[in-house]
Every structure is written in structure tokens, then in C-alpha cells.
Amino acid sequence: MLPLMNGFETLSHLRQFSVPVLMLTARGNPMDVAVGFRIGSDDYLAKPFIAEELALRIQAIIRRTNQGGAWQAPAAPLPAPARDRSALRIGDVELRPGLRRVFKNGVEVLLTSAEFDILRRLLESPERW
């Protein structure tokens, strides 16, 4: 439901470039899925979806495209925890507000936006809870 053109038209324009495309859409009927794949989508995910599934699908696309040698995901190293002064920590949980990322025992935990915001509020005022 894009303002200037629909997702299928956008996909047609994106096919001019060598980038992987995952269609994230409200249009989930089988015909729309088939059209999405026919015109060049690498994957198709209809709303509502689970954030972890989206993350796994993105990882799979990156894995597939990197094997072909065409597209490389940009390297984005995380700042070391000691340098991230805004990080909130309690026990083995670390929340990095600027990156909107959460780690438990050093392993990233995928949260929805609402879950992240709730956890941030809890960690910012632990004495209240």
C-alpha cells in the first residue's frame, strides 16, 4: 500500500539493480504471492508475521546471494559494550538504545518494537519494578 506505486511496480524497478528483494506485504493471497515471485521477488512474507521469521528469511537471502558471489551484505560491526555508554545492563541482559538491540549473554535477542520499548522502560527504572 505504497503511496506512489504498488509493491509489484516497485519490485519491477528494483530488478534493474542487483539487490535481493524480500516483499513484506499485506497482500498474502496465493495469487499475489505467485505474482511477487514471477516478477522477481527473492522471498515474500505477508503480514502479520513473526519478527524472528523475518530475520531468518533475511539471513537466508543473504546466505543464498553471498554463495553466488553477487551481493555482499555490508559489514556493520557492533560497537564494543565498553564503548557504548548508553547501554543499559542488568545481569546478563544488555540493551543498546541507539542501535535498538538487546543481548542476553552476548547473544542478540530479536524483539518487536513494542517489546524493545517495554524492556527499555523496565531497565531505565529498575527500582520501580
C-alpha positions in Angstrom: 0.0 0.0 0.0 2.7 2.4 -1.1 1.7 6.0 -1.9 3.1 6.4 -5.4 3.2 2.9 -6.9 2.3 -0.6 -5.6 4.8 -3.1 -4.4 4.8 -5.0 -7.7 5.7 -1.9 -9.7 8.4 -1.1 -7.1 9.8 -4.6 -7.5 9.9 -4.2 -11.3 12.0 -1.1 -10.8 14.3 -2.7 -8.2 15.0 -5.6 -10.7 17.2 -3.1 -12.6 19.7 -3.4 -9.8 21.5 -6.4 -8.4 19.9 -6.4 -5.0 17.9 -9.1 -3.2 14.3 -8.3 -2.5 12.0 -9.6 0.2 8.4 -8.4 -0.3 6.8 -7.6 3.0 3.2 -7.0 2.3 -0.4 -7.0 3.5 -1.3 -8.9 0.3 -1.0 -12.5 1.2 -3.4 -14.4 -1.0 -1.8 -17.1 -3.2 -2.2 -15.2 -6.4 -0.3 -12.2 -5.0 2.4 -14.4 -3.7 2.7 -16.1 -7.2 2.8 -12.7 -8.9 5.5 -11.5 -6.5 7.8 -14.5 -7.3 7.0 -14.3 -11.0 8.2 -10.7 -11.3 11.4 -11.3 -9.4 11.0 -11.3 -5.6 13.6 -13.4 -3.8 11.1 -14.0 -1.0 7.6 -13.0 0.1 6.2 -12.5 3.6 2.7 -11.5 4.3 1.6 -9.5 7.4 1.1 -10.3 10.2 4.4 -12.1 10.7 6.7 -13.0 13.5 9.8 -10.8 13.7 12.1 -13.8 14.1 10.7 -15.3 10.8 11.5 -12.1 9.0 15.1 -12.1 10.4 15.6 -15.7 9.4 14.3 -15.1 5.9 16.7 -12.1 5.5 19.6 -14.2 6.7 18.6 -16.9 4.2 18.6 -14.4 1.4 22.0 -13.1 2.4 23.3 -16.6 2.6 22.0 -17.5 -0.9 23.2 -14.3 -2.6 26.6 -14.5 -1.0 27.1 -18.0 -2.3 26.5 -16.7 -5.8 29.1 -14.0 -5.2 26.8 -11.3 -6.5 25.7 -9.2 -3.5 27.5 -8.8 -0.2 25.8 -7.6 2.9 27.6 -4.5 4.3 29.7 -5.3 7.3 28.3 -3.5 10.3 30.3 -4.4 13.4 28.6 -3.7 16.7 30.4 -1.3 19.0 32.1 -2.9 21.9 29.9 -2.9 25.0 32.6 -0.9 27.0 32.4 1.9 24.4 28.6 2.0 24.3 28.0 4.3 27.3 24.2 4.4 26.6 23.9 0.7 27.1 21.6 -0.5 29.9 22.7 -3.6 31.7 21.1 -5.8 34.4 22.6 -9.2 35.0 23.2 -10.9 31.6 20.9 -8.6 29.7 22.2 -5.6 27.8 20.1 -3.2 25.9 21.7 -0.7 23.4 19.2 2.1 22.9 20.9 3.7 19.9 21.0 0.5 18.0 17.7 -0.8 19.3 19.3 -4.1 20.0 19.2 -6.4 23.0 21.7 -9.1 24.1 21.5 -11.9 26.6 24.8 -13.5 27.5 26.3 -11.7 24.4 23.7 -13.3 22.0 21.3 -10.9 20.3 17.6 -11.4 21.2 15.1 -10.4 18.5 12.3 -8.3 19.9 9.4 -6.5 18.4 9.5 -2.7 18.6 6.9 -2.8 21.4 8.9 -5.4 23.4 12.0 -3.4 23.0 10.3 -0.2 24.3 8.8 -2.1 27.3 12.2 -3.6 28.2 13.9 -0.3 27.9 11.4 1.3 30.3 11.9 -1.5 32.7 15.7 -1.3 32.5 15.7 2.5 32.8 13.9 2.4 36.2 14.6 -1.0 37.8 13.8 0.4 41.3 10.2 0.9 40.2 9.6 -2.7 39.3 
